[in-house]
Amino acid sequence: MAHILLGVSGGIAAYKAVLLLRMLQGTGHQVRVIPTPASLDFVGDRTWQALTGEPVYTETQVPDVRYDHIEMARWADLLVIAPLTANTLGKLANGLADNLLTATCLAFSGTKLMAPAMHPAMLNNPAVQRNATLLTEAGCFFVDPGSGELAHGDSGTGRLAEPEEIFHQVQLLLGETATDTGGNSLAGKRILISAGGTREALDPVRFLGNRSTGIMGRELARAALCEGAQVTVVAANVTVELPKQAEIVTVESTAELAEEMLNRSRCSDIVIMAAAVADLRPIAFSQAKIQTGFDRGLTLQLEATEDILAELLQRRHEGQVIVGFAAETGNASQGFLEMGRAKAIRKGADLLAVNKVGASAGFGNRDTHLYFMGPDGELLGEASGTKFQVAQQLLALVSQVSEIEP
C-alpha cells in the first residue's frame, strides 16, 4: 500500500478531508496529515492525531526528524491537498514555503493531486487561473471543483469535489482498480502516445527540427492516466517533465520514433501521433562539423523521412484506434482547415486533430484550439482551452469514435 501525504488548507470544506482520510485508510494506505495553521480553525489537530495515530505539525521546525519537510517528502508516494485554497495555490505556484505543507510540497518530486475549493469569484480571478496553470504545467493533477451551494448563501462552481471523486482519482494515479470508472473512462486500455519533435542531424552540432516542446503529448498522457489507461509515451526531444506513471521511451530522430511506434503499436488499443515529425532529413550526415564561410551559403540535399502515421494505419490490427495530428499554417491559396481536411482524407485515420501553428501559435505553454476530423474529412467537433482541457476533450471523442465501453 502507498504512503500518502494529505495536505489540508484553511476553508470550511476541510471537514470533507476527514472523510477522504477514512477512505484512504480503509484501503490500507498509510496516511500522514499536514494541515496549514489556518485549517486548524476548521478541523483541529487533535482530530487528525486521533484518526491517524501520528503527531500533527504545521511548521517546518519540528522536534521529530520524521516530520521534517525533507523527510516527509522522501516518505511519500503521493501528495494530495484537499481542500486547496487560493492562498496555498498561490504560494505553491510561486515557490513560497512558509509552513510545513508548502515546504513539503515544494520538496516532493512525486505525484501531486490538488482539489481546489473557493468562491467562484476567487476561482475565476485571472491571477488564480494563472497560478493553477503554472502548477498544471509543472505536472500537478487537479480534481475540478463541483457546483452547488456555497458559504455566505451563494451558489456556483467552487465547492470541493466530493471525497469519493478525489478518492477515485487517487486510485487511478496509484494504478488501482477504481469502483466507478465514469462515462468516458479508458480504464485498462493501452494507449501509445508520441510526443515532442524529431531532429535530423546535419553534423555533430546541427540538426533540422521544429518548435514542438512535447507539452501536448504530456497532457494527453496525463489525461489518459486520469481515465485509468495504461500509457506509454515515445518522447522525441521533449522539454517538459513527463508523468512518472507512464512508461517513457526516449528517441531523437524520425527513424527512431518510427521504430518504437511501430513495434509498440502491436500491443496498443489506441495510438495517438501527437509528435511533430521532421519531414525532411539530410541525405548525408557529416561526421565533422560543417565549415562554412561568411561570404557563401550552404546547399543541403534532403530526402523525405518515414510517414509514421501512414505506416501505423497500414499495420493496424482489428479494433485499434489511431489518431493523428496536423499542424498547419495555411498559405495564400488555402486555409489551414482546408489543408487539414485534405490530410484527413489522404491519411484515413480514425481521428485527425488539426491546429494552426506558427512562431506565436500552437507550440509551447499557450492555450490551443483543435478541430477534430474523421477519415472522410467531416468535422466531428472542436475543443479550445489549456492543452490539458483539450486533451480531455480529444480522449472523450476517441471513446465515442471507437465505441469503447466504460
PAZA-78196 format. One record per residue (C-alpha): x, y negated, z. Coordinates in nm, 3 decimals, decimal comma, padded with zeros to 5 digits. Layout:
residues N
X / Y / Z;
...
END
This chain:
residues 406
00,000 / 00,000 / 00,000;
00,106 / -00,358 / -00,064;
00,239 / -00,628 / 00,167;
00,012 / -00,929 / 00,120;
00,050 / -01,283 / 00,250;
-00,285 / -01,456 / 00,291;
-00,249 / -01,833 / 00,296;
-00,540 / -02,037 / 00,433;
-00,556 / -02,412 / 00,380;
-00,790 / -02,657 / 00,553;
-01,154 / -02,652 / 00,446;
-01,492 / -02,527 / 00,556;
-01,450 / -02,230 / 00,321;
-01,173 / -02,095 / 00,547;
-01,429 / -01,867 / 00,712;
-01,451 / -01,667 / 00,387;
-01,082 / -01,583 / 00,422;
-01,175 / -01,375 / 00,728;
-01,397 / -01,158 / 00,508;
-01,124 / -01,132 / 00,244;
-00,875 / -01,024 / 00,511;
-01,108 / -00,745 / 00,623;
-01,146 / -00,621 / 00,263;
-00,770 / -00,614 / 00,211;
-00,713 / -00,432 / 00,536;
-00,992 / -00,189 / 00,456;
-00,798 / -00,057 / 00,156;
-00,482 / -00,005 / 00,359;
-00,286 / -00,319 / 00,272;
-00,066 / -00,479 / 00,534;
-00,162 / -00,845 / 00,562;
00,000 / -01,142 / 00,732;
-00,189 / -01,468 / 00,753;
-00,024 / -01,809 / 00,714;
-00,267 / -02,091 / 00,793;
-00,191 / -02,456 / 00,739;
-00,213 / -02,670 / 01,053;
-00,533 / -02,835 / 00,922;
-00,701 / -02,499 / 00,861;
-00,687 / -02,412 / 01,233;
-00,964 / -02,668 / 01,289;
-01,192 / -02,428 / 01,099;
-01,057 / -02,083 / 01,195;
-00,828 / -02,073 / 01,498;
-00,500 / -01,888 / 01,537;
-00,650 / -01,651 / 01,796;
-00,891 / -01,521 / 01,534;
-00,610 / -01,442 / 01,293;
-00,396 / -01,285 / 01,566;
-00,684 / -01,065 / 01,680;
-00,760 / -00,947 / 01,326;
-00,401 / -00,884 / 01,213;
-00,227 / -00,794 / 01,537;
00,051 / -01,028 / 01,424;
00,170 / -01,365 / 01,557;
00,041 / -01,664 / 01,359;
00,265 / -01,959 / 01,280;
00,213 / -02,275 / 01,079;
00,557 / -02,442 / 01,089;
00,883 / -02,341 / 00,925;
01,080 / -02,341 / 01,252;
00,955 / -02,030 / 01,432;
01,111 / -01,826 / 01,715;
01,075 / -01,487 / 01,540;
01,305 / -01,444 / 01,240;
01,048 / -01,209 / 01,081;
00,829 / -01,513 / 01,027;
01,089 / -01,740 / 00,877;
00,967 / -01,858 / 00,535;
01,251 / -01,680 / 00,353;
01,191 / -01,352 / 00,533;
00,817 / -01,380 / 00,478;
00,877 / -01,435 / 00,106;
01,104 / -01,129 / 00,090;
00,850 / -00,915 / 00,275;
00,553 / -00,984 / 00,050;
00,444 / -00,816 / -00,272;
00,161 / -01,062 / -00,336;
00,070 / -01,407 / -00,206;
-00,294 / -01,518 / -00,202;
-00,412 / -01,866 / -00,099;
-00,784 / -01,885 / -00,024;
-00,908 / -02,147 / 00,008;
-00,663 / -02,368 / -00,180;
-00,732 / -02,736 / -00,113;
-00,635 / -03,027 / -00,334;
-00,375 / -03,125 / -00,075;
-00,197 / -02,788 / -00,073;
-00,232 / -02,760 / -00,451;
-00,059 / -03,095 / -00,495;
00,224 / -03,001 / -00,261;
00,295 / -02,674 / -00,438;
00,278 / -02,829 / -00,785;
00,532 / -03,092 / -00,685;
00,768 / -02,872 / -00,486;
00,683 / -03,005 / -00,139;
00,726 / -02,781 / 00,166;
00,608 / -02,940 / 00,491;
00,463 / -02,631 / 00,660;
00,519 / -02,255 / 00,670;
00,268 / -02,180 / 00,394;
00,406 / -02,425 / 00,138;
00,767 / -02,335 / 00,221;
00,695 / -01,963 / 00,190;
00,508 / -02,011 / -00,136;
00,798 / -02,206 / -00,288;
01,043 / -01,936 / -00,175;
00,826 / -01,650 / -00,305;
00,911 / -01,534 / -00,657;
00,641 / -01,270 / -00,689;
00,278 / -01,278 / -00,799;
00,067 / -01,566 / -00,665;
-00,313 / -01,582 / -00,671;
-00,484 / -01,915 / -00,598;
-00,851 / -01,965 / -00,512;
-00,934 / -02,339 / -00,514;
-01,219 / -02,486 / -00,310;
-01,304 / -02,856 / -00,309;
-01,573 / -03,107 / -00,401;
-01,637 / -03,131 / -00,779;
-01,526 / -03,494 / -00,779;
-01,188 / -03,384 / -00,648;
-01,169 / -03,073 / -00,865;
-01,227 / -03,277 / -01,181;
-00,983 / -03,551 / -01,088;
-00,714 / -03,570 / -01,362;
-00,434 / -03,553 / -01,104;
-00,576 / -03,232 / -00,955;
-00,619 / -03,083 / -01,302;
-00,257 / -03,169 / -01,388;
-00,137 / -03,001 / -01,070;
-00,339 / -02,688 / -01,148;
-00,192 / -02,683 / -01,499;
00,161 / -02,706 / -01,356;
00,101 / -02,404 / -01,133;
-00,059 / -02,211 / -01,419;
00,241 / -02,280 / -01,639;
00,465 / -02,164 / -01,353;
00,288 / -01,828 / -01,364;
00,028 / -01,858 / -01,087;
-00,306 / -01,683 / -01,134;
-00,630 / -01,863 / -01,044;
-00,974 / -01,745 / -00,938;
-01,215 / -02,007 / -01,067;
-01,435 / -02,173 / -00,804;
-01,806 / -02,095 / -00,805;
-02,112 / -02,318 / -00,830;
-02,379 / -02,384 / -00,570;
-02,445 / -02,578 / -00,254;
-02,152 / -02,769 / -00,105;
-02,082 / -02,967 / 00,210;
-02,248 / -03,308 / 00,254;
-02,564 / -03,180 / 00,087;
-02,408 / -03,184 / -00,262;
-02,403 / -02,909 / -00,521;
-02,189 / -02,823 / -00,820;
-01,874 / -02,632 / -00,912;
-01,614 / -02,623 / -00,637;
-01,720 / -02,351 / -00,394;
-01,459 / -02,095 / -00,300;
-01,509 / -01,782 / -00,508;
-01,678 / -01,506 / -00,314;
-01,439 / -01,276 / -00,120;
-01,547 / -00,983 / -00,338;
-01,435 / -01,167 / -00,653;
-01,099 / -01,263 / -00,502;
-01,053 / -00,906 / -00,378;
-01,131 / -00,778 / -00,728;
-00,854 / -00,997 / -00,873;
-00,612 / -00,872 / -00,608;
-00,689 / -00,515 / -00,711;
-00,625 / -00,596 / -01,077;
-00,297 / -00,772 / -01,003;
-00,181 / -00,478 / -00,792;
-00,280 / -00,231 / -01,062;
-00,550 / -00,068 / -00,851;
-00,884 / 00,062 / -00,976;
-01,146 / -00,207 / -00,934;
-01,503 / -00,127 / -00,838;
-01,656 / -00,386 / -01,070;
-01,478 / -00,441 / -01,397;
-01,703 / -00,712 / -01,536;
-01,869 / -00,759 / -01,874;
-01,558 / -00,834 / -02,080;
-01,324 / -00,600 / -01,893;
-01,032 / -00,437 / -02,070;
-00,967 / -00,206 / -01,775;
-00,748 / 00,086 / -01,875;
-00,688 / -00,044 / -02,229;
-00,331 / -00,051 / -02,356;
-00,258 / -00,392 / -02,509;
00,057 / -00,471 / -02,707;
00,137 / -00,841 / -02,747;
00,418 / -01,011 / -02,937;
00,532 / -01,347 / -02,803;
00,779 / -01,624 / -02,887;
00,959 / -01,684 / -03,214;
01,210 / -01,474 / -03,403;
01,553 / -01,603 / -03,500;
01,754 / -01,508 / -03,805;
02,128 / -01,556 / -03,761;
02,326 / -01,754 / -04,019;
02,654 / -01,710 / -03,834;
02,754 / -01,653 / -03,469;
02,636 / -02,005 / -03,383;
02,342 / -02,099 / -03,605;
02,004 / -01,943 / -03,682;
01,681 / -02,001 / -03,870;
01,382 / -02,014 / -03,634;
01,075 / -02,206 / -03,528;
00,935 / -02,410 / -03,239;
00,747 / -02,127 / -03,064;
00,804 / -02,106 / -02,686;
00,608 / -01,789 / -02,608;
00,351 / -01,963 / -02,387;
00,054 / -01,839 / -02,592;
00,178 / -01,482 / -02,570;
00,235 / -01,518 / -02,197;
-00,116 / -01,649 / -02,140;
-00,262 / -01,364 / -02,343;
-00,070 / -01,121 / -02,125;
-00,189 / -01,294 / -01,807;
-00,550 / -01,295 / -01,923;
-00,532 / -00,927 / -02,022;
-00,383 / -00,834 / -01,684;
-00,668 / -01,017 / -01,512;
-00,907 / -00,791 / -01,705;
-00,730 / -00,477 / -01,587;
-00,540 / -00,393 / -01,906;
-00,203 / -00,220 / -01,927;
00,010 / -00,480 / -02,104;
00,335 / -00,461 / -02,298;
00,494 / -00,782 / -02,426;
00,755 / -00,776 / -02,700;
00,924 / -01,109 / -02,637;
01,127 / -01,289 / -02,901;
01,333 / -01,572 / -02,750;
01,062 / -01,690 / -02,510;
01,142 / -01,993 / -02,293;
00,900 / -01,917 / -02,009;
00,878 / -01,651 / -01,739;
00,657 / -01,358 / -01,834;
00,426 / -01,180 / -01,587;
00,603 / -00,915 / -01,384;
00,303 / -00,681 / -01,404;
00,360 / -00,635 / -01,778;
00,623 / -00,421 / -01,945;
00,865 / -00,662 / -02,114;
01,075 / -00,576 / -02,420;
01,314 / -00,844 / -02,547;
01,412 / -00,887 / -02,911;
01,567 / -01,159 / -03,122;
01,520 / -01,102 / -03,495;
01,217 / -01,020 / -03,707;
01,360 / -00,677 / -03,785;
01,393 / -00,600 / -03,413;
01,042 / -00,727 / -03,348;
00,906 / -00,514 / -03,631;
01,074 / -00,200 / -03,500;
00,940 / -00,243 / -03,145;
00,589 / -00,342 / -03,250;
00,551 / -00,058 / -03,499;
00,685 / 00,203 / -03,258;
00,477 / 00,086 / -02,962;
00,159 / 00,028 / -03,161;
00,116 / 00,403 / -03,197;
00,004 / 00,430 / -02,833;
-00,176 / 00,094 / -02,809;
-00,551 / 00,033 / -02,819;
-00,518 / -00,337 / -02,905;
-00,230 / -00,513 / -03,082;
-00,202 / -00,893 / -03,081;
00,062 / -01,051 / -03,305;
00,099 / -01,387 / -03,130;
00,470 / -01,431 / -03,206;
00,576 / -01,683 / -03,468;
00,783 / -01,484 / -03,715;
01,066 / -01,640 / -03,915;
00,950 / -01,577 / -04,270;
01,297 / -01,604 / -04,426;
01,647 / -01,488 / -04,336;
01,992 / -01,531 / -04,495;
02,084 / -01,263 / -04,745;
02,435 / -01,259 / -04,599;
02,550 / -01,311 / -04,239;
02,879 / -01,492 / -04,189;
03,099 / -01,323 / -03,928;
03,269 / -01,658 / -03,859;
03,115 / -01,999 / -03,810;
03,034 / -02,152 / -04,148;
03,258 / -02,451 / -04,207;
03,100 / -02,741 / -04,392;
03,247 / -03,077 / -04,485;
03,076 / -03,406 / -04,402;
03,063 / -03,502 / -04,769;
02,884 / -03,194 / -04,901;
02,583 / -02,985 / -04,817;
02,531 / -02,612 / -04,783;
02,336 / -02,383 / -05,012;
02,177 / -02,080 / -04,848;
02,044 / -01,770 / -05,019;
01,737 / -01,646 / -04,835;
01,509 / -01,344 / -04,852;
01,169 / -01,264 / -04,704;
01,152 / -01,092 / -04,367;
00,925 / -00,799 / -04,279;
00,549 / -00,858 / -04,290;
00,483 / -00,705 / -03,948;
00,108 / -00,767 / -03,942;
00,060 / -00,602 / -04,282;
00,262 / -00,300 / -04,173;
00,067 / -00,272 / -03,847;
-00,259 / -00,273 / -04,040;
-00,132 / -00,012 / -04,283;
-00,031 / 00,221 / -03,997;
-00,327 / 00,155 / -03,766;
-00,491 / 00,454 / -03,602;
-00,862 / 00,515 / -03,555;
-01,030 / 00,277 / -03,313;
-00,730 / 00,045 / -03,288;
-00,798 / -00,330 / -03,290;
-00,541 / -00,561 / -03,449;
-00,534 / -00,937 / -03,403;
-00,315 / -01,176 / -03,600;
-00,226 / -01,543 / -03,564;
-00,198 / -01,802 / -03,839;
-00,014 / -02,122 / -03,752;
-00,085 / -02,365 / -04,035;
-00,023 / -02,733 / -04,109;
-00,225 / -02,773 / -04,428;
-00,098 / -02,974 / -04,723;
-00,215 / -03,235 / -04,971;
-00,433 / -02,990 / -05,162;
-00,558 / -02,755 / -04,891;
-00,651 / -02,792 / -04,525;
-00,515 / -02,567 / -04,252;
-00,851 / -02,392 / -04,207;
-00,871 / -02,306 / -04,576;
-00,519 / -02,167 / -04,555;
-00,617 / -01,967 / -04,251;
-00,929 / -01,829 / -04,422;
-00,724 / -01,719 / -04,722;
-00,478 / -01,544 / -04,491;
-00,762 / -01,373 / -04,302;
-00,896 / -01,227 / -04,628;
-00,549 / -01,136 / -04,754;
-00,441 / -00,962 / -04,432;
-00,766 / -00,795 / -04,329;
-00,701 / -00,799 / -03,954;
-00,998 / -00,745 / -03,721;
-00,946 / -01,099 / -03,597;
-00,723 / -01,384 / -03,709;
-00,665 / -01,678 / -03,473;
-00,596 / -01,991 / -03,677;
-00,449 / -02,307 / -03,527;
-00,296 / -02,628 / -03,654;
00,070 / -02,671 / -03,567;
00,345 / -02,923 / -03,614;
00,610 / -03,117 / -03,428;
00,345 / -03,254 / -03,189;
00,073 / -02,988 / -03,208;
00,028 / -02,622 / -03,125;
00,366 / -02,534 / -02,975;
00,471 / -02,581 / -02,612;
00,290 / -02,694 / -02,298;
-00,017 / -02,851 / -02,452;
-00,384 / -02,768 / -02,493;
-00,478 / -02,589 / -02,812;
-00,772 / -02,516 / -03,039;
-00,812 / -02,179 / -03,210;
-01,053 / -02,077 / -03,486;
-01,132 / -01,704 / -03,498;
-01,192 / -01,546 / -03,839;
-01,293 / -01,195 / -03,938;
-01,140 / -00,985 / -04,219;
-01,377 / -01,143 / -04,471;
-01,279 / -01,497 / -04,371;
-01,602 / -01,557 / -04,178;
-01,566 / -01,799 / -03,886;
-01,660 / -01,592 / -03,579;
-01,604 / -01,863 / -03,321;
-01,359 / -02,114 / -03,182;
-01,203 / -02,200 / -02,849;
-01,026 / -02,501 / -02,705;
-00,858 / -02,589 / -02,377;
-00,548 / -02,469 / -02,199;
-00,374 / -02,174 / -02,354;
-00,489 / -01,952 / -02,068;
-00,852 / -02,057 / -02,122;
-00,819 / -01,997 / -02,495;
-00,658 / -01,659 / -02,430;
-00,953 / -01,558 / -02,212;
-01,197 / -01,652 / -02,487;
-00,994 / -01,466 / -02,750;
-00,994 / -01,148 / -02,540;
-01,368 / -01,178 / -02,480;
-01,417 / -01,191 / -02,857;
-01,182 / -00,894 / -02,904;
-01,405 / -00,696 / -02,668;
-01,710 / -00,784 / -02,878;
-01,546 / -00,717 / -03,213;
-01,411 / -00,380 / -03,102;
-01,725 / -00,288 / -02,906;
-01,515 / -00,182 / -02,609;
-01,734 / -00,052 / -02,332;
-01,685 / -00,212 / -01,986;
END
